[in-house]
Amino acid sequence: MSRIPTEPGTTEEIPAQAGTPTPPAAVPPKNALDAYFKISARGSTFGNEIRGGLTTFMAMAYILLLNPILLDGADKTGFHLNATQLTTATALAAAVTTILLGVVGNVPLAAAAGLGVSGAISALVVPHTTWAQAFGLCVIYGLLIVLLVVSGLREKIMNGIPLPIKHAITIGIGLFISMIGLVKAGFIHHGPDPYGPPVDLGPNGTLTGWPVLIFCVTLLSIFVLLARNTRGAILIGIVGGTVLAFIVQAAANLPAHTWSSSVPKWPGNPVASPNFGLFGHVDIIGAFGGKGMGAISASVAVFTLVLAGFFDAMATIIGVGTEAGLADKQGRMPGLSKALLIDGTGGVIGGLSGASGQTVFVESATGVGDGARTGLASVVTGGLFALMLFFSPLAGIVPVEVASAALVVIGSMMMSQARHIDWGDREVAIPAFLTAVLMPFTYSITAGVAGGVITYVVIKAGKGKWREPGPLMWVLTAVFVVYFALTPVKEWLGVH
């Protein structure tokens, strides 16, 4: 363990990370850039930040492929969005939001189109609206989150959550991103028998195929490099796994369906002109009228987006910020309000760009695991997204199987937060357990936070300590009860 200064007059303990040097008690800034981002003060180096930013980008570059796929459906008029325009919009919104997180928030967090938000818009909103109206709902939900931040309510909620639950959130996100990695790599699969296990080893209870082998080789290579305290272990593993995938594909000529995403190969022409045709393609209030979803349905859709965007980002910021050593002993982060404000603004940026709402990505943890501690890493990540405006054919150069290995590695790192929870105290152990396990088991960060908060308050009340959680936790409990009961409530109201 090492103690490093975070803000003037404060220090904190952080676990040692592979490739991160142990800083002295006080490190003077080397130049203006160092002073602005507090690179030396947070025990990092310029090399760590650049490498961490690159690692984060490589781990989440898949969004440039997946978001256009998610937003590929027809709206109520039968209109489809242009795929090239969607790729440009996705890169633009991610670049702007991530750079703002770095420059203004000074946190090693990257943001891009939230897959949950894009999925909800595509499946629940667009069939009843136009795409312009759907993007308008993104702008509205972003503005509402910004309002919560400006009022101070969002930060009060984050700081009001008990510390054991915050540690459990970090654990849960670790398990969640590990699950995502294992599923995306094809290592685990949906069980084929509805009465059998819900997940299985591979598609038929066995591991087959070159891509899964590449995932395993990449995963084990990164683990070995970490155990040897090799600097840049995650980035080295991603690069090595990508090269291996290219070699295997060139030698075996595997069919396209073998891979989780595109076939790993060098694009014929890596340069492409950006198409900003979707920018400003937005109708702010149209969804609430007769030509849209209607006032009640649109309001329910906005509430759903706000709830998911609010707590998914909150949990991710807590988890990744804690892993980066930016949280104090009470789990509070310096400059939190700025990061939250930008995260909310990401909803507006995504809606105006035509890329759906932007949210902080859990893949930011890969850069943190590779040494990132400041906003400079986010500037690097955002700069690479901006570069992809002109090199969009390169978006799929890192196979999903390789990037998935990095997710599993980071998940294992985040499990270290379990040591901070008193598992012998059932008042906190039970809510912490539910917080952690519900995230991967329900594939929802919000469900994990909701389950932990409700259980914590109910147990306290059941022991006669109903004052102890505080008013905010009681309000959150009421909100989360509505969240779980949203579908029955909609049925009761006759909303479809």
Steps between C-alpha positions, in 0.01 A plus 500: 500500500612857442379839609471768239376859510173559314397856573693753715514381857360153440649158446355158439600138479483319169594148409816466297432454130721327248718755326416785741802636689478574871504880525674703770300679768480822294592530135538847345352535149748471217323747270167674441338188355608297801367768735164524322430127494677428833688214335794484743276585797290192430804276469481461125721583202441634150576154365242340729232747391566463128514121526187491718308721256601280209402186692156641584441591137598155376269340758196708399559565129239231433234764568573641154377168359225406746318831537414525128377140519277577801358809330436320174122458541225687315300770674119526483526649149725218377807725488845344561806697612805502275774270635786730397331796666444292814868406521599866464245609762617228741866603466422873524288477814747266672792729413334817630363348822820311587726800440272711721526238774877527477546875466223618733450205734864378510391141543622192304151428373383455142144534373322384189153397388350289777398162363217484751373841390536414131328167553211659689457767233510248217266246661260711708496852355568501126215263399261770632687815393730637235876486546509877544249473785700218659815710498290781649421277798877447540547876522222529758634222722847654481363841601315345795819333623688830461226663711549237769874571497465880509257474790759291687256213543695248292823549697308488829349167396843359409655621824196383700537135397670302782866418443453118503244535220749711304763229536240242396421710192865478400496123554174466307632697205809280503283189482277666242777595259655155548167347402482732199849394397431129538173525304642716221793260461267201473659336804159483666172486315127504558386155603302332218263318737246730674493254791877464514768742616444861377862522385727229367863447404506595133195462274454127571679442828842490333756750379560487126651724237810711448347827634438348843857367505629848414295640788650244740856563380454877530345469846773273637772715341372813674473316833860380468621849410314649797647237734845598370418869564555582133430861407211529255394140547144552378599700193772248412247221531246676276762572232637145518153346485408715200814395314428134582144540368631646173742210460236234574249658261757529225607137543162334560271734301221461755145586388360833621242342733783343702588837652285700742533813288681571175771276359842622622676629192661819384244717315572569136478877544520611865405861416137613466340845498271572799130549427331738747154461349337405833631800694205710615253236379287543813141581599495594869127486578350308210486169688255648753244594236244310299751424226736341751461264795261719695568691820473207744705250298768759421520601868541135603772459236686808629469376860645163396792666318571736791493217753732279295735784404509640854587187690703316235735798474500554875599143567765501227656824624511366856646168390762628259583802716558277800718266295702803385554609859308826455249439780567590863436270797129585488482414131472864387686627196649846450350682204210257490244766409689592182515139384129454573413820314688387190345154520154660498602731218592185308130426460454836329814459288394153389150612412617800297764287324259221413688235698261451800591591858864489605597339829820413684626157391612230739780432250665810648623256762734343245692825471504539878635148527779603263600801711262784406421733793413836343297668230795495260419136429146604407635766266704227328195274473281782373767605251507146359121504462536832313763339278251224419285762327749467215608139556166331570599181305756435776227489767481121498870422486505364859286183513233488768658179633825688570337805660285264710810351661591847632153534653538174693842609625366831630208322663745290698681815615181667620418203722770623739245743648340204680762531773346831615161346585433349842340175387431408860255789540181380334348849495751599233613160370158400364436825308860496376459142380180577310651815349796303369323189368193663347708701254641202308199274560248756367744659252405836651704737716185686600333180625802429722502846653123484547508160670776606737338830597156350563642210702723731708209728595257215570749317725576819693129567543439139599751539783335821621773722352272669250664841554851373426482475117406867474232674290684462168524123532129481577422711192727278289321194633165643391641582155644152458173337609335693218782388269434131575125554479512710182355234270200419727439873543505553122254211457277652769506835317433329169830623353668278241 
